[in-house]
């Protein structure tokens, strides 16, 4: 069991949380070969107090502008020197055996994508676990995938065009969809990833962002939907628009994107 893994951590003005995320990488029972921190924030990072970092192939990538999570991950992936890429958001962290379990899955199944299980970091309770790879359910809901519970081969990520920033906040499940459509091998594991639900809630409360992202998502995948899936995804969009007080747009349900 010897796999060289690059860990890519994207961050934006959360230095305290970032250090906790990095510590969870350094404390792994199976060590990463390379650690890349992609800084989308305005200030340069000072991580000199984390002494153990000098034992790793470590690099900070300071972006000239905020590329957001998806863009930052793509920059990290392009810089990475290893075959396997493990992504982590700055406000999340992994259990100590996370990379060990990932490596065991690689030994056994040699997948293109490994998706682990999300837990609430405040309560340590299960938050979401992908139970199957049914496309209809993934089109409609967040199945349990985010930027911290994904390990993917660099080849597979490149083949589907990386993370799609314009589909925020659905860029993570978009990656899953693209890999399914391209018949890539996906393994779901019980490895624990502890995520900040506060950050997820803030995203979901931004109705304008959610509406824009949902529209872009529907347009992008429209030709992949079955007729019934088109009805369901447009119904979901209409509910968001009603919450956004755009009542007249509900009538789009009956004709928008059908053809």
Protein Blocks (a to p, Z undefined) as FASTA:
>chain_A
ZZddddddddehilklmmmmmmmmmmpmbdcfbdcdddfbfbdcdfklmmmlmmpccddd
ddfbdebjmlmmmmmmmmpmbfbdcdddfkbccdfklmmmmmmmmmmnopabdcdddddf
klopafbdcfbfcfklmmmmcfbiafklcccdfklmmmnopaafklpcklmmmmmmmmmm
nopacdddfbdcdddfklmmmmmmmmmlmmmmmmmmmmmmmmmpcfklmmmmmmmmmmmm
mmnopaklmmmmmmgokZZ
